[in-house]
Structure formats: C-alpha cells, structure tokens
Amino acid sequence: MGVTAPQLYKWRKEFEEFGEGSFPGKGNLKLTPEQEKIYELEKRLKDAELERDILKKAIGIFSKSGR
C-alpha cells in the first residue's frame, strides 16, 4: 500500500494522543481537551467584548438623545 513504517508509528502516536479525533479529515483541527477549552473561552470572550462595545455605543446614543 506504500505506507512506510515511520508513517505507521506517527499515526499510532496521534491515535494514542487524540483518540478518535486523530484523523478528522476535511481540514478540521485536532485539539486536546485543554485546547478545546481555550478555543471555547476565546470565542466567548470575543462575543462578550462585541456585546460590550455595542452596549457602550447604545448608551452613548441614548444619553445624547435624552438631553
């Protein structure tokens, strides 16, 4: 099949480290549980910052129109 021994060892090591997520296909990233947690927290932080910025602008608009 044209697969070399080092390639098999690499695949085995990946499977031991990532389990079923070792061979995701379609370009999906292989993430450890810690990396998944970091990714999720960064996404939530970005959403919270966006929401904060929108609320700041809304406060500015409403405070000007109330005078």
ZINORGI-V484692 format. One record per helix or strand of 2 or more residues. SS is the DSSP state (A for helix, B for strand). FROM is the first residue (numbers start at 1). TO is the last residue. If there is no record, write none. Layout:
# ZINORGI-V484692
ss->SS from->FROM to->TO
ss->SS from->FROM to->TO
This chain:
# ZINORGI-V484692
ss->A from->5 to->23
ss->A from->33 to->65
